[in-house]
Amino acid sequence: MEIVFRHPRSWAASGASSEGRPCSGFTLIELLVVMAIISVLLSLLIPSIQGARESARKIQCQSNLKQMGLALQNFHSAHNKFPAGKLGMSGLNHSWCLYLLPFLEQGPLAAQFDMSKPWDDPGKNVEAASVSLSIFQCPTSSMQFAGGIDYCGITGGTQGGLPFGDGRSEALGSGVLVTVNEATPSYVSYRDVTDGASNTICISESQGRDDETGRWASGDNLVATDINPVNTPGKLFSFHRSGVHAVRADGSVMFISSNIDLSVLGAVSTRNGGEVNGE
């Protein structure tokens, strides 16, 4: 009897397994089932990835505000006062951001400004003011342009019954970063924050502004917080879910819900409203 030995490859070529059984492949139905399972897994995984990315962006946003809060404290330590939210004397219209540059490791950029001229003077100021700084940009923001900023200074609140105006006893002068000009030449210091530095916000998110109010060097980068609800475009607004981040006068960062009552928002926006004492 003749015995014939076949090479293993010939079994595969003939459609049989090495054990003599026919080779089986995936049927169309099995492939469709596998593809459906993969699609379901991806649909579950993608939101988790997006959520993780947004969490990282929020942490970076909080870090930006934390650094600005520390810069405010260091400025106060150096000058015994907070910077002007807007220095309007002689039409300079300088922003609080300009005065924080040396405390944000941006000394060379600060040196490029001629502080005796307006922030947008067509000399070297307008060029320096067009520099985009990552610390002034929230990673979640969808709007990026030269010299843009996603944060604003808090100049006061309007819900406390104060008359409307920039004076220190008026609504738009009741915050920490206030307008300083010939009519209101005084600055705010910690001794003026009688509500407590941990109860008073001074910087917050205000994303999506593409005019002068959204330029970090412009003194118009100020908001009276409680005129409109949180997440009103052009006011306190962010692309995070459910609210905005803000930094208190003591340098700590808080999250303000978009559902906050305007009277409460006004209370944390003013430095001496007496709300802490229930007055």
Secondary structure by P-SEA (a helix, b strand, c coil): cbbbbbcaaaaaaacccccccccccccaaaaaaaaaaaaaaaaacaaaaaaaaaaaaaaaaaaaaaaaaaaaaaaaaacccccccccccccccccccccccccccaaaaaaacccccccccccaaaaaaaccccccccccccccccccccbbbbcccccccccccccccccccccccccccccccccccccccccccccccccccccccccccccccccccccccccccccccccccccccccccccccccbbbbbbccccaaaaaaaacccccccccc
